[in-house]
Amino acid sequence: MPGMTVPDITLHDGTTIPQLGFGVFQVKPEETQEVVERALEVGYRHLDTAQMYGNEEGVGRAIAASGLPRDELYVTTKLNNGFHRPDDARREFAASLERLGLDHVDLFLIHWPLPTRYDGDYVSTWEVLGELADDKGTTSIGVSNFEPEHLERIIVATGRTPVVNQVEIHPFFTNEAVRAADASHGIVTEAWSPIAKGRVVDDPTIGEIATRLGRTPSQVTLRWHLQRGDIVFPKTLSTDRMRENFALFDFELGDSDVAALSALDEGEPGRTGPNPNQMDWIPR
């Protein structure tokens, strides 16, 4: 399994990112090191965490324990909603590096735009991420949960374009308007909640394709994401499921299969998470 090659995607800043990664959303802090160590043993080299997850330290300990060269790993973390003001963002980014035990991350994201908070100002937050990139604390910078109008605003205001936009995408919420906006700016889309919190497992359309191909519904769905050109980082605590989610590169979906999954889109009712225009939660 570790010998299986995960494709890289080239970002518009000239760097590359593995198209498949491992996410640690909702992994308990006390379990994170052990879970991530197992993911690295399976072969994952792209790790996606966030300040808000509370488990950066566990990710950092797993990286240190793995003995893997730093340049073989791709590490993403994200700015907590409570730290959008410039000085807070700078301070908390430094704290992230300390928790991770790293001198830089590969990618740093604004986790949510929070248009109803901070007097609607997420541009100054984005400017800070630009400073962090210029100072080499992070190799690349991007955003998460940004709608087309949010992207347009920060790009016009700063002249700096995110390399990625990490948003909710799965067959029941294909989020095509955001994907199109991303593509128009050369931004690569990353998909969170890629299997719709397990809903794909019970879908008859996906099940039929999976049975025909001798794969699981989750594998079929993750393959759909990859063939559409998006980056995906499924989360699981099970080693068997880690291996299953990693085994995506020895089969392909036909065009009709890709279309069949895309046709499951339900629009806004298909979301599993908040609408970014309304999301204003700040952890206490």
Buried (B, 14 or more C-beta within 10 A) or exposed (E): EEEBEBEEBEBBBEBEBBBBBBBBBEBEBEEBBBBBBBBBEBBBBBBBBBBBBBBBBBBBBBBEEBEEEEEEBBBBBBBBBBBBBBEBBBEBBEBBBEBBEBEBBBBBBBBBBBBEBBEEBBEBBBBBBBBBBEEEBBBBBBBBBBBBEBBBBBBEEBEBBBBBBBBBBBBBBBBEEBBEBBEEBEBBBBBBBBBBEEBBBEBEBBBBBBEEBEBBBBBBBBBBBBBBEBBBBBBBBEEEBBBBBBBBBEEEBEEEBBEBBEEBBEEEEBBBEEEBBEBEEBEE
